Amino acid sequence: MREKTTPGRLLTVPQTADRLNVGERFVRRLIAERRITFVRIGRHVRIPMDTLEAFISAGRVESDTTHRRAA
């Protein structure tokens, strides 16, 4: 049995939406706008797990703890 976090694993649109905590419509928009890499298997669309992780990392914004607001 394959482990769920295997980098070569392909996710369905609902699985991807669940992972991103968004709706399926948003994931389908990402696909339509070519903002995320996907694989077509016949009529089915799959998103590689490693691509999804890279997409999440690319959107990550690090906090800036050196800059404080005046009280």
N, C-alpha and C positions, 0 to 999 in steps of 0.2 A: 504494500500500500504506500502511495506517495504521501509525503508530508505536505500539509496545507501551505507552507511558506516556500515551497520549492521555487527557485527563480524562474524556471522554465514553464511554470504552470500558466495556463491560459484561463482567464476569468470571463464569465458571461457579463452582459451589461448589468443585470440585476446585482450580481456579486460585486462588480466595480462600484455601482451606486451605493451599495451597502458599506463598502470599504471607505468611500469618500464621505459617507453620511449625507448624500444628496439624492435627488430623484433620478430615475432612469432617463428622463427627458434631458437633464443636464449632461449626462454621459453621452447620450446620442448626439447632442449639440457639439460636444468636444470632438466626437468622431466626424461629424459632418463638416466641421470647420478645420479638420486635420490638425487639431491642437494636441492630440494624443495619438500615439502609434497604435494601430490595431491590425488584426489578422482576419482575413476572410476565409472561412471554411465552407465552401458552397454558399448558401444563403445566410449562414451564421456569422456573427461578428464576435471576435474574442480579443481581449486585451491582455497582453503578456504581463505577468506579475512584476517583473523587473522594470518594465516601462511605466507601470503605475507608480512604483516606488520612486522612480526618477522624476515623474511628474509632481509627486508630492514634495520631494526634496527641492525641486526647482522653485516651488512656491513658498518655501519656508523663509520666514523673516526672523532674523535673530534679534533678541531684545538688546537694548542699549541701556545698561545699568549705570553708565557714567554720566548720563544726561538726566538731571533731576529738575522737576518743576519747582518754581518758587512757591513757597507756602503762603 
